[in-house]
């Protein structure tokens, strides 16, 4: 084999290797990264919900009469929530000037409602059946759905 033929074969092997990498390995790596980001977002949603809400012992849920009522432990600002959860998937203002931000994970959807920049309601929903909880500053307004 001549030297020229060897160089052409080596270059062809490199090109084939790159094509295989970009067609097969790169999509798998990207899929694994996306799954990791989604799992991290799901954990962040659950952790944030637990850190901001608290159970009210001795108070039954008002919507169904069962369960333990929850209320907001603290009312962080919109910037603090976005810093904890990242950019929201969706943002919607309402007619009264309140802002509703939505974060979606693999299993849960979190809706944070802000009035004048302060959190006043938090809704977490199960994406499989849309069951969840609405938690307000007062435990009297707690709703399980």
SULZIWO-V65093 format. One record per backbone hydrogen bond with DSSP energy under -0.5 kcal/mol. CO is the residue of the C=O (numbers start at 0). NH is the residue of the N-H. If there is no record, write none. Layout:
CO,NH  CO,NH
This chain:
1,5  2,6  3,7  4,8  5,9  6,10  7,11  8,12  9,13  10,14  11,15  12,16  13,17  14,18  15,19  16,20  17,21  18,22  19,23  19,24  20,25  23,27  24,28  25,29  26,30  27,31  28,32  29,33  30,34  31,35  32,36  33,37  34,38  35,39  36,40  37,41  38,42  39,43  40,44  41,45  42,46  43,47  44,48  45,49  46,50  47,51  48,52  51,72  51,73  53,70  54,56  55,58  57,59  58,68  60,64  66,60  68,55  70,53  73,75  75,118  76,80  77,81  78,82  79,83  80,84  81,85  89,101  91,99  93,96  97,93  98,100  98,113  99,91  100,111  101,88  101,89  102,109  106,126  107,104  108,124  109,102  109,111  110,112  110,122  111,100  112,119  112,120  113,98  114,117  116,77  117,114  119,136  120,112  121,134  122,110  123,132  124,108  124,126  125,128  125,129  130,125  131,144  132,123  133,142  134,121  135,71  137,140  138,141  142,133
